[in-house]
Amino acid sequence: MTPLFIRNLVPRRQACDANRRPLSEVLRSLTGTQWAQFLTGWLAWTCDAIDFFNVALSVTRLQQQFHKAEAASITTAITLTLLVRSIGAILFGVLSDRFGRKWPLVANLLLCSAVQLGTSFVQTFHQFLAVRTLFGIAMGGVWGLASSTALENLPVEARGLGSGVLQQGYAIGYLISAVLSLYVVPHTRHTWRALFWTTSGISAFAATIRAFIPESEVFLRAKEQEHRLGGTTGKKTKVFIHQVRTMLKTHWGLCVYAVLLMAGFNFLSHGSQDLYPTYLKTSKGFDNYHSIVATIIGNCGAITGGAIAGSISQYIGRRLTIILFVLLSGVFIPLWILPSSFGLLAAGAFCVQFGVQGAWGVIPIQLAEMSPPGFRATFPGVAYQLGNMISAASAQIEAIGGDNMKTTIIQDGKLKVVPDYAKVQGILLGTIAAFVIFITTIGPENHGSNFEQQKTAFEEGDRRQSHSTEDEERLPDTRSEKSNEKS
């Protein structure tokens, strides 16, 4: 008999589940606009990841550029980027929930492009740290806007798969950055700077594409309702601010839980990725080529795991899927850190990233479904980036810990004492995996939520203020909302 706590993780079947269509039928029914909106959200998140991992894959080159003896000096830039991402999440999330998904995302991507271009021209280490901090603000806004744009326009039946594919834009970005590092950087005299020139162009391209794709249907409906009621922009903004305060007061416990969940997840992903190429080169003695190839293999596992986990979560629930995939990643930690051969280490990278990023593939839809109504950009984005802020020092923890723990390897036929990054990463990932399983188990789940039927924050607020008017009582949307609440 299945244990009670496992049975509680499986979501109860909704009455409407029996009427839901097969996934293949749902995918065939998607319109060109729905596909375009999903793909632009995915592309935005992919652009974000490419730039972020440009630094992780260039640590040794950046050490040479800025004359730094230890990797921990360069990982300071990664820490600063992660620390300030919550600022961007709040700024662009609020703009998106108030004014729509389209133009805030376009502006966000253009800002990313500008900062990426600036990174390529820095001359000193302090300049480098400054532009990476600015990039952290720009990067912080993208995920919430991209996930809300992509998922709220998909039918309920396709959101599990959509969540997994969307989140693995992160792994695709890592993959693209790795390929550029492998085949472009060694063949140009500009080395690491070429990475940021390329990324800047990709982000500008993504912004241009998003500018030509229609606004999310949720906000088209909200604008039409706003026009009917005759509300002014100033009034709507005041109502929105009031709704933000009400949301924080009512859902503060949910907010705290989401931040703790995302702190665990960000420790898990950054702890297994940011220092990985440096770990292979320093602690295992591989050259740059084999280190990047192992990274590519690991990200193939991430992409596969994300799509599979997202799809599975549609049937067995979000939390149970997360727990199973985190357990899977924990099982393969020894294969990830103990071997010395390239083949076994690459297999370990594939399996660990299959589990880690498989669990991550459920996160966009899990956060969207648990979000307070009307805040599907702000709530997930801010929770995600506050979790990032808490886990910002993960790469530095591993770098400093590894520098203080030494191991011996045979390189070029000689014994060599090197930092033991493997032991530090294994301890960190094992501990964080246990925490993620615990926090996921005790958390909420709103599996299969029809959140696209919820109104925007300013729209709901205005309706409460205008509820006494006869015109509003005759609106079909109002009757639908009351019907949904009863059901």
NUFI-295086 format. One record per residue (C-alpha): residue number from 1; residue in one letter; y, x, z. Coordinates in steps of 0.02 Angstrom, whole numbers. Each point is the difference from the previous one (the first is absolute). Example, Ala and Ser with C-alpha at 12.3 -4.5 7.8 and 13.67 -1.06 7.14 Angstrom:
SITE   num   residu       c2       c1       c3
SITE     1        A     -225      615      390
SITE     2        S      172       69      -33
//
This chain:
SITE   num   residu       c2       c1       c3
SITE     1        M        0        0        0
SITE     2        T      172       65      -46
SITE     3        P      103       54      152
SITE     4        L      141     -118       49
SITE     5        F      141      123      -29
SITE     6        I      -64       28     -179
SITE     7        R      -10     -187      -32
SITE     8        N      178      -18       62
SITE     9        L       59      124     -130
SITE    10        V      -63     -108     -143
SITE    11        P      136     -127      -43
SITE    12        R      -38     -185       11
SITE    13        R      -17      -86     -166
SITE    14        Q      152     -100      -49
SITE    15        A      -30     -177      -65
SITE    16        C       78       52     -164
SITE    17        D     -118      149      -22
SITE    18        A     -131     -108      -85
SITE    19        N      124      -42     -138
SITE    20        R       50      179      -34
SITE    21        R      -39       70     -171
SITE    22        P     -107      153      -41
SITE    23        L       99      161       -9
SITE    24        S      -39       27     -185
SITE    25        E       72     -172      -40
SITE    26        V      155       33      105
SITE    27        L       34      166      -87
SITE    28        R      -15      -81     -171
SITE    29        S      124     -134       53
SITE    30        L      139      122       47
SITE    31        T      155       -9     -108
SITE    32        G       85      148      -80
SITE    33        T      140      -13      127
SITE    34        Q     -121        4      147
SITE    35        W      -86      154      -71
SITE    36        A      168       84      -31
SITE    37        Q       63      -37      177
SITE    38        F     -159       70       77
SITE    39        L        2      155     -109
SITE    40        T      183       38       36
SITE    41        G      -36       -9      187
SITE    42        W     -148      116      -25
SITE    43        L      103      120     -107
SITE    44        A      139        8      129
SITE    45        W     -121       49      137
SITE    46        T      -84      127     -115
SITE    47        C      168       83      -36
SITE    48        D       33       12      186
SITE    49        A     -165       88       31
SITE    50        I       20      125     -142
SITE    51        D      158       72       74
SITE    52        F      -63       -1      179
SITE    53        F     -155      101      -46
SITE    54        N       98      120     -108
SITE    55        V       47       84      165
SITE    56        A     -176       -5       74
SITE    57        L      -71       82     -157
SITE    58        S      136      132       -8
SITE    59        V        0       65      179
SITE    60        T      -49      178      -44
SITE    61        R      125        9     -145
SITE    62        L      137      -70      111
SITE    63        Q      -42      130      132
SITE    64        Q       27      135     -130
SITE    65        Q      160      -81      -65
SITE    66        F       81      -14      172
SITE    67        H      -82      155       77
SITE    68        K      -96      -92      136
SITE    69        A     -153       83       75
SITE    70        E      -82     -156       72
SITE    71        A      -47     -167      -80
SITE    72        A       72      -92      151
SITE    73        S      176       46      -59
SITE    74        I      -24      -93     -165
SITE    75        T      -89     -148       80
SITE    76        T      162      -29       96
SITE    77        A       63      -79     -162
SITE    78        I     -149     -120        0
SITE    79        T       36      -45      181
SITE    80        L      184      -35      -36
SITE    81        T      -46     -108     -150
SITE    82        L     -117     -105      106
SITE    83        L      120      -13      146
SITE    84        V      141      -85      -96
SITE    85        R     -103     -115     -111
SITE    86        S       24     -144      122
SITE    87        I      188        4      -38
SITE    88        G      -35      -34     -183
SITE    89        A     -128     -133       44
SITE    90        I      127      -97      104
SITE    91        L      142       20     -125
SITE    92        F      -93      -45     -160
SITE    93        G     -118     -124       86
SITE    94        V      146     -104       65
SITE    95        L       85        7     -171
SITE    96        S     -161      -56      -84
SITE    97        D      -35     -145      119
SITE    98        R      180      -57      -17
SITE    99        F       40       29     -184
SITE   100        G     -168       15      -90
SITE   101        R     -132      127      -48
SITE   102        K       69       57     -166
SITE   103        W      168       87       16
SITE   104        P      -27       78      173
SITE   105        L     -158       82      -70
SITE   106        V       93       59     -155
SITE   107        A      136       78      108
SITE   108        N     -131       76      115
SITE   109        L      -92       84     -144
SITE   110        L      161       67      -75
SITE   111        L       44       76      168
SITE   112        C     -172       81        7
SITE   113        S       27       70     -174
SITE   114        A      169       74       46
SITE   115        V      -65       84      158
SITE   116        Q     -155       67      -90
SITE   117        L      113       78     -130
SITE   118        G      107       75      139
SITE   119        T     -156       76       80
SITE   120        S      -35      100     -156
SITE   121        F      168       89        9
SITE   122        V        5       54      184
SITE   123        Q       26      185       35
SITE   124        T      -20       14      189
SITE   125        F     -124      -64      127
SITE   126        H      132     -104       89
SITE   127        Q       48      -83     -164
SITE   128        F     -184      -37      -29
SITE   129        L      -18      -82      172
SITE   130        A      158     -103      -31
SITE   131        V      -56      -74     -166
SITE   132        R     -175      -35       67
SITE   133        T       79      -97      143
SITE   134        L      101     -102     -125
SITE   135        F     -158      -30      -99
SITE   136        G      -83      -66      157
SITE   137        I      131     -138       10
SITE   138        A      -24      -44     -183
SITE   139        M     -190        8       13
SITE   140        G       -1     -111      154
SITE   141        G       64     -150      -97
SITE   142        V     -127        1     -141
SITE   143        W     -163      -55       82
SITE   144        G       60     -165       74
SITE   145        L       88      -50     -161
SITE   146        A     -144       56     -111
SITE   147        S     -135      -89      101
SITE   148        S       97     -163       14
SITE   149        T       42        2     -185
SITE   150        A     -181       32      -49
SITE   151        L      -95     -115      120
SITE   152        E      108     -155       20
SITE   153        N      -13      -35     -186
SITE   154        L     -191        7       -3
SITE   155        P     -116     -148       36
SITE   156        V      -82        4      171
SITE   157        E     -172       40      -72
SITE   158        A       63      161      -83
SITE   159        R      100       71      145
SITE   160        G     -141      100       79
SITE   161        L      -33       95     -161
SITE   162        G      187       10      -34
SITE   163        S       30       75      172
SITE   164        G     -130      136      -27
SITE   165        V       63       46     -174
SITE   166        L      182       -4       56
SITE   167        Q      -26      115      149
SITE   168        Q      -96      125     -106
SITE   169        G      157       29     -100
SITE   170        Y       23      123      144
SITE   171        A     -161       90      -48
SITE   172        I       44       -9     -185
SITE   173        G      166       81       42
SITE   174        Y      -90      138       93
SITE   175        L     -115       20     -150
SITE   176        I      144       12     -124
SITE   177        S       89      127      110
SITE   178        A     -160      102       12
SITE   179        V      -25        0     -188
SITE   180        L      181       54      -27
SITE   181        S      -22      138      128
SITE   182        L     -158       57      -88
SITE   183        Y       53       -6     -182
SITE   184        V      191        4       -4
SITE   185        V       62      106      146
SITE   186        P      -98      160      -40
SITE   187        H       65       -1     -180
SITE   188        T      186      -14       34
SITE   189        R      117      126       76
SITE   190        H       81     -140      102
SITE   191        T     -166      -28       93
SITE   192        W       21     -131      139
SITE   193        R      170      -58      -64
SITE   194        A      -83      -71     -156
SITE   195        L      -96     -122      111
SITE   196        F      159      -81       63
SITE   197        W       81       -7     -172
SITE   198        T     -152      -94      -64
SITE   199        T       -5     -117      150
SITE   200        S      184      -41      -17
SITE   201        G      -28      -56     -178
SITE   202        I     -150     -107       48
SITE   203        S       98      -89      138
SITE   204        A      146      -35     -118
SITE   205        F     -125      -70     -126
SITE   206        A      -76     -114      133
SITE   207        A      174      -64       48
SITE   208        T       37      -39     -182
SITE   209        I     -163      -96      -20
SITE   210        R       33     -101      158
SITE   211        A      174      -46      -63
SITE   212        F      -79      -90     -149
SITE   213        I     -132      -96      100
SITE   214        P       49     -172       70
SITE   215        E       37      -28      183
SITE   216        S     -139      -57      116
SITE   217        E      -38     -186      -13
SITE   218        V       33      -22      186
SITE   219        F      181       54      -20
SITE   220        L       27      -95     -162
SITE   221        R      -48     -156       95
SITE   222        A      109       48      148
SITE   223        K      152       29     -112
SITE   224        E      -25     -169      -82
SITE   225        Q       -8      -81      171
SITE   226        E      156       95       53
SITE   227        H       91      -65     -153
SITE   228        R      -51     -180       39
SITE   229        L       61       11      179
SITE   230        G      162       86      -51
SITE   231        G      -10      136      133
SITE   232        T      116      150      -10
SITE   233        T      -58      180        4
SITE   234        G       90       31      164
SITE   235        K      -81     -149       81
SITE   236        K     -172       50      -62
SITE   237        T       21      176       68
SITE   238        K       49      -67      172
SITE   239        V     -153     -113        0
SITE   240        F     -109      147      -52
SITE   241        I       66      110      141
SITE   242        H      -33     -141      123
SITE   243        Q     -177      -16      -67
SITE   244        V      -30      186       22
SITE   245        R       49      -12      183
SITE   246        T     -109     -153       24
SITE   247        M     -148       87      -83
SITE   248        L       16      154      111
SITE   249        K       14     -108      156
SITE   250        T     -149     -109      -46
SITE   251        H     -114      129      -79
SITE   252        W       39      158       99
SITE   253        G     -181       18       57
SITE   254        L      -61      -10     -180
SITE   255        C      130      130      -50
SITE   256        V      -59      121      135
SITE   257        Y     -181      -26      -50
SITE   258        A       38       30     -185
SITE   259        V       92      163       39
SITE   260        L     -147       63      106
SITE   261        L     -122      -47     -139
SITE   262        M      103       92     -130
SITE   263        A       23      151      112
SITE   264        G     -189       18        7
SITE   265        F      -19      -24     -187
SITE   266        N      136      125      -42
SITE   267        F      -74      131      116
SITE   268        L     -166      -31      -90
SITE   269        S       69       20     -176
SITE   270        H      127      139       29
SITE   271        G     -121       93      112
SITE   272        S     -130        1     -138
SITE   273        Q      116       37     -147
SITE   274        D      162       91       34
SITE   275        L      -72      168       52
SITE   276        Y     -164      -15      -97
SITE   277        P       42      119     -145
SITE   278        T       69      129      123
SITE   279        Y     -156      -20      107
SITE   280        L     -115       37     -148
SITE   281        K      100      152      -53
SITE   282        T       29       73      174
SITE   283        S     -152      -48      104
SITE   284        K     -131       -7     -139
SITE   285        G       66      137     -114
SITE   286        F       10     -100     -162
SITE   287        D      127       37     -134
SITE   288        N      135     -121      -52
SITE   289        Y     -102      -69     -145
SITE   290        H     -153      -49      102
SITE   291        S      108      -68      142
SITE   292        I       88     -119     -119
SITE   293        V     -163      -50      -87
SITE   294        A      -73      -47      170
SITE   295        T      158     -102       32
SITE   296        I      -26      -91     -165
SITE   297        I     -181      -38       44
SITE   298        G       54      -66      170
SITE   299        N      127     -115      -79
SITE   300        C     -130      -67     -121
SITE   301        G      -93      -54      157
SITE   302        A      160      -76       68
SITE   303        I       32     -103     -157
SITE   304        T     -180      -62       -3
SITE   305        G       -2      -42      185
SITE   306        G      165      -95       -6
SITE   307        A      -52     -116     -141
SITE   308        I     -172      -34       76
SITE   309        A       65      -29      177
SITE   310        G      139     -115      -58
SITE   311        S     -125     -106      -96
SITE   312        I     -125       -6      143
SITE   313        S      135      -53      123
SITE   314        Q       22     -161      -98
SITE   315        Y     -175      -51       56
SITE   316        I      -36       80      170
SITE   317        G      178        7       65
SITE   318        R      136      131       15
SITE   319        R      -39       70      172
SITE   320        L     -188       19      -22
SITE   321        T       27       89     -166
SITE   322        I      124      121       80
SITE   323        I     -121       39      143
SITE   324        L     -147       31     -117
SITE   325        F       97      120     -111
SITE   326        V       78       96      145
SITE   327        L     -174       21       73
SITE   328        L      -58       65     -168
SITE   329        S      139      130       -4
SITE   330        G      -45       57      176
SITE   331        V     -182       26      -46
SITE   332        F       48      123     -137
SITE   333        I      124      107      100
SITE   334        P     -133      137       27
SITE   335        L      -30       11     -188
SITE   336        W      188       13      -22
SITE   337        I       26      150      115
SITE   338        L     -164       95       30
SITE   339        P      -64       60     -170
SITE   340        S       63      155      -88
SITE   341        S      -54      -42     -179
SITE   342        F      118      -87     -118
SITE   343        G     -127     -134      -49
SITE   344        L      -34      -60      177
SITE   345        L      183        5       51
SITE   346        A       49      -99     -155
SITE   347        A     -136     -128       40
SITE   348        G       68      -11      177
SITE   349        A      175      -28      -67
SITE   350        F      -62     -141     -113
SITE   351        C      -94      -88      141
SITE   352        V      137       18      132
SITE   353        Q      136      -61     -119
SITE   354        F     -114     -142      -59
SITE   355        G       -4      -61      180
SITE   356        V      180       38       50
SITE   357        Q       84      -70     -154
SITE   358        G     -127     -140      -11
SITE   359        A       62      -60      169
SITE   360        W      178       27      -59
SITE   361        G      -34     -110     -150
SITE   362        V       -9     -151      115
SITE   363        I      166       37       87
SITE   364        P      124      -74     -127
SITE   365        I      -83     -171        4
SITE   366        Q      -38        8      188
SITE   367        L      184       32       41
SITE   368        A       62     -128     -128
SITE   369        E     -113     -135       74
SITE   370        M       50       35      180
SITE   371        S      187       15      -40
SITE   372        P      121     -128       73
SITE   373        P       53     -125     -136
SITE   374        G      142       60     -109
SITE   375        F      -14      186       46
SITE   376        R     -137       66     -114
SITE   377        A      104      151      -53
SITE   378        T       84       41      165
SITE   379        F     -146      -26      121
SITE   380        P     -137       99      -92
SITE   381        G      121      133      -60
SITE   382        V       79       33      170
SITE   383        A     -169       -5       90
SITE   384        Y      -70      121     -128
SITE   385        Q      144      122       14
SITE   386        L       17       -7      190
SITE   387        G     -185       43        4
SITE   388        N       43      142     -119
SITE   389        M      136       58      119
SITE   390        I     -124        6      145
SITE   391        S     -124       99     -105
SITE   392        A      133      109      -83
SITE   393        A      -58      158       86
SITE   394        S     -182      -14      -53
SITE   395        A       11      142     -127
SITE   396        Q       93      109      124
SITE   397        I     -124      -38      138
SITE   398        E     -139       59     -114
SITE   399        A       99      151      -61
SITE   400        I       51       59      173
SITE   401        G     -171      -38       74
SITE   402        G      -86       93     -140
SITE   403        D      115      149       17
SITE   404        N      -46       11      185
SITE   405        M     -187      -17      -33
SITE   406        K      -79      138     -102
SITE   407        T     -162       11      -98
SITE   408        T      -81      133     -107
SITE   409        I      -45      -16     -184
SITE   410        I      -68      119     -131
SITE   411        Q      125       24     -141
SITE   412        D      -20      129     -138
SITE   413        G     -147       72       96
SITE   414        K      101       31      158
SITE   415        L       15      -90      166
SITE   416        K      168      -84       20
SITE   417        V       76      -89      151
SITE   418        V       86     -162      -55
SITE   419        P       74     -156       82
SITE   420        D     -135     -128       44
SITE   421        Y       76     -156      -77
SITE   422        A     -174      -78      -19
SITE   423        K      -32      -20      187
SITE   424        V      173      -72       33
SITE   425        Q      -15     -126     -142
SITE   426        G     -174      -53       54
SITE   427        I       56      -32      180
SITE   428        L      157      -93      -56
SITE   429        L      -89     -111     -126
SITE   430        G     -143      -44      117
SITE   431        T      121      -51      138
SITE   432        I      111     -101     -116
SITE   433        A     -148      -87      -82
SITE   434        A      -56      -63      172
SITE   435        F      176      -62       37
SITE   436        V       14      -92     -167
SITE   437        I     -166      -88       28
SITE   438        F       56      -56      174
SITE   439        I      174      -61      -52
SITE   440        T      -71      -91     -152
SITE   441        T     -133      -88      105
SITE   442        I      124      -74      124
SITE   443        G      128      -51     -132
SITE   444        P       36     -162      -93
SITE   445        E      -55      -52     -173
SITE   446        N       70     -138     -111
SITE   447        H     -129       14     -137
SITE   448        G       37      -96     -160
SITE   449        S      177      -50       50
SITE   450        N       98      -91     -135
SITE   451        F      157       96       43
SITE   452        E       76      -28     -171
SITE   453        Q       33     -180       55
SITE   454        Q      108       57      145
SITE   455        K      187       -3      -24
SITE   456        T      117      147        9
SITE   457        A       87       31      166
SITE   458        F      172      -57      -58
SITE   459        E      -76     -152      -88
SITE   460        E      -93      -59      154
SITE   461        G      151       25      110
SITE   462        D      111      -98     -116
SITE   463        R     -122     -142       -6
SITE   464        R        0      -18      188
SITE   465        Q      188       -7       -3
SITE   466        S        3     -128     -139
SITE   467        H     -150     -102       54
SITE   468        S      105     -154       34
SITE   469        T       61      -18     -178
SITE   470        E      -83     -131     -108
SITE   471        D        0      113     -152
SITE   472        E     -110      129       85
SITE   473        E     -121     -130       66
SITE   474        R      -33      -52     -179
SITE   475        L      -42      178      -59
SITE   476        P     -183       26      -50
SITE   477        D       -5      173       80
SITE   478        T       45      -72      170
SITE   479        R     -139     -128      -10
SITE   480        S     -123      136      -51
SITE   481        E       52      107      146
SITE   482        K      -28     -142      123
SITE   483        S     -168      -36      -80
SITE   484        N      -52      181       16
SITE   485        E       51        6      182
SITE   486        K     -107     -154       37
SITE   487        S     -150       75      -89
//
